[in-house]
Amino acid sequence: MAEKKKILVIDDDPEICQAMDAILSDNGYQVFTATDTVRGEEILNRQRPDLLILDIMMATMQEGLDFATRIKKKEGAYGLPIMIVSGRPPAEKGYGRSLDEDLDWIAADIFMEKPVDPEDLLTNVRVLLREDHD
């Protein structure tokens, strides 16, 4: 039997961590959660996950973005895939940039806006983990 893929979820909302853990675990993934990037980085270094799912706004408005940028620099372009799952502040909702433009400066492979649909989440996880499920 193949080893379960490891996913690290970092979100300052414990309920989001629990919900993602339930969805992903029920679909065969080994899930680790952290409510801040300090603990998240400890888990990242110890467990070497296959995918990082990350919120943007935690202790600061930029915490998730800064963490993603740091991880991408360390891992390189073909290192750990990163999915951002975050809400956008209402002031930013119509701010005139496309998601493609944002992904140029957001160090993530996929951006999903909260609340996420569980099926969409799983589809994007499979894409980033390069799994072919029909």
C-alpha positions as CSV (number, residue, x, y, z in Angstrom):
1,M,0.0,0.0,0.0
2,A,1.3,3.4,-0.9
3,E,2.3,5.8,1.9
4,K,-0.2,8.5,2.6
5,K,0.6,11.9,1.3
6,K,1.3,14.4,4.1
7,I,-0.5,17.8,4.1
8,L,0.3,20.6,6.5
9,V,-2.6,23.1,7.2
10,I,-1.7,26.4,8.9
11,D,-4.6,28.7,9.8
12,D,-5.1,30.8,13.0
13,D,-8.7,29.6,13.2
14,P,-8.8,26.1,15.0
15,E,-12.2,25.4,13.4
16,I,-10.8,25.8,9.9
17,C,-7.9,23.5,10.9
18,Q,-10.4,20.9,12.2
19,A,-12.6,21.1,9.1
20,M,-9.7,20.7,6.7
21,D,-8.2,17.9,8.8
22,A,-11.6,16.1,8.6
23,I,-12.0,16.6,4.9
24,L,-8.5,15.6,4.0
25,S,-8.2,12.7,6.5
26,D,-11.4,11.2,5.2
27,N,-9.9,11.2,1.7
28,G,-6.8,9.3,2.7
29,Y,-4.3,12.1,3.5
30,Q,-2.1,12.4,6.7
31,V,-2.8,15.8,8.0
32,F,-0.9,18.1,10.4
33,T,-2.3,21.4,11.6
34,A,-0.8,24.5,13.2
35,T,-2.5,27.8,14.2
36,D,0.6,29.9,13.6
37,T,3.6,29.8,11.3
38,V,6.2,29.3,14.1
39,R,4.6,25.9,15.0
40,G,3.9,25.3,11.3
41,E,7.6,25.7,10.4
42,E,8.5,23.2,13.2
43,I,6.0,20.6,11.7
44,L,7.3,21.4,8.2
45,N,10.9,20.7,9.1
46,R,10.0,17.6,11.1
47,Q,7.4,16.0,8.9
48,R,8.4,17.2,5.4
49,P,4.8,17.4,4.0
50,D,4.0,17.0,0.4
51,L,1.7,20.0,0.4
52,L,1.2,23.2,2.4
53,I,-2.2,24.8,2.8
54,L,-1.9,28.2,4.3
55,D,-4.0,31.2,5.4
56,I,-2.8,34.7,4.7
57,M,-4.1,36.8,7.5
58,M,-3.1,35.4,10.9
59,A,-1.3,37.4,13.6
60,T,-0.5,40.0,11.0
61,M,-2.2,40.8,7.6
62,Q,0.9,39.5,5.8
63,E,2.0,36.5,8.0
64,G,0.9,33.8,5.5
65,L,2.3,35.6,2.5
66,D,5.6,36.2,4.2
67,F,5.8,32.6,5.2
68,A,4.9,31.3,1.7
69,T,7.6,33.6,0.2
70,R,10.2,32.3,2.6
71,I,9.3,28.7,2.0
72,K,9.4,29.1,-1.8
73,K,12.8,30.8,-1.6
74,K,14.1,27.9,0.5
75,E,12.5,25.1,-1.5
76,G,12.9,26.6,-5.0
77,A,10.4,26.8,-7.8
78,Y,9.8,23.0,-7.9
79,G,9.8,22.4,-4.1
80,L,6.8,22.2,-1.8
81,P,3.5,23.1,-3.5
82,I,1.6,25.8,-1.6
83,M,-2.2,26.4,-1.6
84,I,-3.4,29.7,-0.1
85,V,-6.9,29.4,1.4
86,S,-7.9,32.8,2.7
87,G,-10.6,35.4,2.9
88,R,-10.1,38.7,1.2
89,P,-10.8,41.8,3.1
90,P,-13.9,43.5,1.8
91,A,-11.9,46.6,0.7
92,E,-9.8,44.4,-1.6
93,K,-12.7,42.5,-3.3
94,G,-13.0,44.8,-6.3
95,Y,-9.5,46.2,-6.4
96,G,-9.0,45.7,-10.1
97,R,-6.3,43.0,-10.2
98,S,-6.9,39.5,-11.6
99,L,-6.0,36.4,-9.7
100,D,-3.3,35.6,-12.2
101,E,-1.7,39.0,-11.4
102,D,-1.9,38.2,-7.7
103,L,-0.3,34.8,-8.2
104,D,2.7,36.6,-9.7
105,W,3.5,38.1,-6.3
106,I,1.8,35.6,-4.0
107,A,4.2,32.7,-3.5
108,A,1.5,30.1,-4.0
109,D,0.5,27.6,-6.7
110,I,-3.2,27.9,-6.1
111,F,-5.3,30.5,-4.3
112,M,-8.8,29.6,-2.9
113,E,-11.1,32.1,-1.3
114,K,-12.9,31.1,1.9
115,P,-15.3,29.6,2.4
116,V,-14.0,26.7,0.3
117,D,-16.1,23.9,-1.2
118,P,-14.8,20.6,0.0
119,E,-14.9,19.1,-3.5
120,D,-13.0,22.1,-5.0
121,L,-10.4,21.8,-2.2
122,L,-9.9,18.1,-2.9
123,T,-9.6,18.7,-6.7
124,N,-6.9,21.4,-6.1
125,V,-5.1,19.1,-3.6
126,R,-5.0,16.3,-6.2
127,V,-3.7,18.8,-8.9
128,L,-0.9,20.0,-6.6
129,L,0.0,16.5,-5.5
130,R,-0.1,15.4,-9.2
131,E,-2.7,12.7,-8.4
132,D,-5.0,11.4,-11.2
133,H,-8.4,10.7,-9.7
134,D,-11.5,10.7,-11.9
